[in-house]
Amino acid sequence: MHDRMILAATLAATLLPAQDQRAPRDALGNHAEIKVLYAGHAGNTRETAWLEFLRSWFETVETTSLDKLSPAVASRYDVIVADWRRFYGGKSEDTGKGRSAFELPRDWSRPTIMIGAVAGEIARALDTKIDWL
């Protein structure tokens, strides 16, 4: 049931018609109560943009460094958004060669949205089907 709520919130965020004049949180109803943790590279523009977007939709959005993410930290949230700096291309402060040291433990049970290249790195440790194209 909980996974269905998360799926509904994700779909609502991507499919809400542009002409809907309600505030994003109002459009989601009770789903706006989902607690979201953005775990990324602290202080870069990607984090700023994602937090702005997520906070327009959900009442509880907090942030941590991806390197500090753990099952204990994740347990307080309904959804985790894992992100990092760009690995390739671009010339902004968001691009860097430094990889995150984060790896999902085998018993990871939180719904997690993995953004960009970090998804391939995180998922590789779990032997999932998520990988580079």
C-alpha positions as a printed NumPy array, in Angstrom:
array([[  0.   ,   0.   ,   0.   ],
       [  2.772,   2.418,   0.957],
       [  4.584,   1.751,  -2.327],
       [  1.394,   2.606,  -4.196],
       [  1.245,   5.972,  -2.423],
       [  4.801,   6.709,  -3.49 ],
       [  4.097,   5.66 ,  -7.056],
       [  0.989,   7.862,  -7.107],
       [  2.99 ,  10.844,  -5.839],
       [  5.701,  10.3  ,  -8.434],
       [  3.169,  10.024, -11.231],
       [  1.288,  13.068, -10.015],
       [  4.497,  15.086,  -9.993],
       [  5.231,  14.173, -13.602],
       [  1.737,  14.07 , -15.092],
       [ -0.092,  16.958, -13.437],
       [ -1.576,  19.111, -16.211],
       [  0.094,  22.487, -16.667],
       [ -3.272,  24.25 , -16.498],
       [ -3.918,  23.026, -12.944],
       [ -3.724,  26.212, -10.871],
       [ -3.612,  24.552,  -7.455],
       [ -0.398,  24.581,  -5.461],
       [  1.504,  21.326,  -6.043],
       [  1.009,  20.156,  -2.449],
       [ -2.751,  20.683,  -2.699],
       [ -2.842,  18.696,  -5.933],
       [ -1.32 ,  15.672,  -4.154],
       [ -3.737,  15.717,  -1.214],
       [ -2.574,  13.387,   1.575],
       [  0.349,  12.251,  -0.56 ],
       [  2.04 ,  15.59 ,   0.184],
       [  2.691,  14.163,   3.66 ],
       [  5.264,  11.734,   2.274],
       [  8.643,  12.434,   3.903],
       [ 11.44 ,  12.832,   1.367],
       [ 15.194,  12.816,   1.965],
       [ 17.451,  14.241,  -0.74 ],
       [ 20.901,  12.679,  -0.352],
       [ 23.377,  14.344,  -2.66 ],
       [ 26.464,  16.517,  -2.894],
       [ 25.949,  19.3  ,  -0.36 ],
       [ 25.92 ,  22.865,  -1.559],
       [ 25.889,  22.467,  -5.318],
       [ 23.29 ,  23.84 ,  -7.711],
       [ 21.801,  20.395,  -8.364],
       [ 20.927,  20.103,  -4.689],
       [ 19.431,  23.602,  -4.659],
       [ 17.266,  22.897,  -7.705],
       [ 16.061,  19.51 ,  -6.45 ],
       [ 15.215,  20.845,  -3.001],
       [ 13.222,  23.697,  -4.499],
       [ 11.276,  21.272,  -6.677],
       [ 10.659,  18.701,  -3.947],
       [  9.623,  21.275,  -1.351],
       [  6.99 ,  22.639,  -3.713],
       [  5.365,  19.183,  -3.683],
       [  6.028,  17.677,  -0.256],
       [  5.714,  19.07 ,   3.27 ],
       [  8.773,  17.287,   4.665],
       [ 11.919,  17.439,   2.557],
       [ 15.312,  17.26 ,   4.208],
       [ 18.822,  16.857,   2.914],
       [ 22.001,  15.016,   3.753],
       [ 25.221,  14.177,   2.01 ],
       [ 25.031,  10.945,   0.05 ],
       [ 28.157,   9.819,   1.903],
       [ 26.258,  10.087,   5.208],
       [ 23.213,   8.132,   4.057],
       [ 22.619,   4.951,   6.063],
       [ 19.704,   2.628,   6.819],
       [ 19.292,   4.38 ,  10.175],
       [ 19.074,   7.822,   8.545],
       [ 16.795,   6.553,   5.767],
       [ 14.4  ,   4.903,   8.221],
       [ 12.872,   8.284,   9.118],
       [ 11.758,   8.951,   5.514],
       [  9.33 ,   7.421,   3.05 ],
       [ 11.392,   8.096,  -0.088],
       [ 15.092,   8.694,  -0.685],
       [ 16.369,  10.694,  -3.659],
       [ 20.024,   9.777,  -4.276],
       [ 22.063,  12.154,  -6.408],
       [ 25.641,  13.366,  -6.788],
       [ 27.631,  15.736,  -8.953],
       [ 27.787,  15.371, -12.708],
       [ 30.593,  13.03 , -13.668],
       [ 30.913,  14.025, -17.292],
       [ 30.526,  17.163, -19.356],
       [ 29.764,  20.656, -18.248],
       [ 32.08 ,  23.18 , -16.686],
       [ 30.11 ,  24.11 , -13.584],
       [ 30.926,  23.472,  -9.943],
       [ 28.551,  20.535, -10.197],
       [ 30.97 ,  18.592, -12.386],
       [ 33.739,  16.686, -10.71 ],
       [ 35.792,  13.555, -10.803],
       [ 35.127,  12.733,  -7.165],
       [ 32.757,   9.828,  -6.792],
       [ 30.549,   9.216,  -3.797],
       [ 31.711,   6.466,  -1.479],
       [ 28.11 ,   5.454,  -0.841],
       [ 26.959,   1.898,  -1.463],
       [ 23.519,   0.538,  -0.744],
       [ 23.64 ,  -2.294,   1.774],
       [ 22.168,  -5.585,   0.551],
       [ 19.248,  -5.26 ,   2.979],
       [ 18.268,  -1.765,   1.751],
       [ 14.484,  -1.5  ,   1.907],
       [ 13.644,   2.174,   1.318],
       [ 12.082,   3.291,  -1.952],
       [ 14.977,   5.111,  -3.635],
       [ 15.049,   7.296,  -6.718],
       [ 18.579,   7.359,  -8.142],
       [ 19.468,  10.336, -10.316],
       [ 22.125,  10.405, -13.015],
       [ 25.367,   8.48 , -13.131],
       [ 25.329,   7.73 ,  -9.42 ],
       [ 22.473,   5.309, -10.079],
       [ 24.774,   2.95 , -11.944],
       [ 27.355,   3.098,  -9.197],
       [ 24.91 ,   2.576,  -6.335],
       [ 23.025,  -0.218,  -8.043],
       [ 26.18 ,  -2.091,  -9.046],
       [ 26.845,  -3.003,  -5.41 ],
       [ 23.442,  -4.68 ,  -5.209],
       [ 23.695,  -6.703,  -8.407],
       [ 20.498,  -5.125,  -9.7  ],
       [ 19.374,  -4.782, -13.276],
       [ 20.   ,  -1.045, -13.084],
       [ 23.2  ,  -0.258, -14.941],
       [ 24.675,   1.928, -17.649],
       [ 22.917,   1.795, -20.991]])
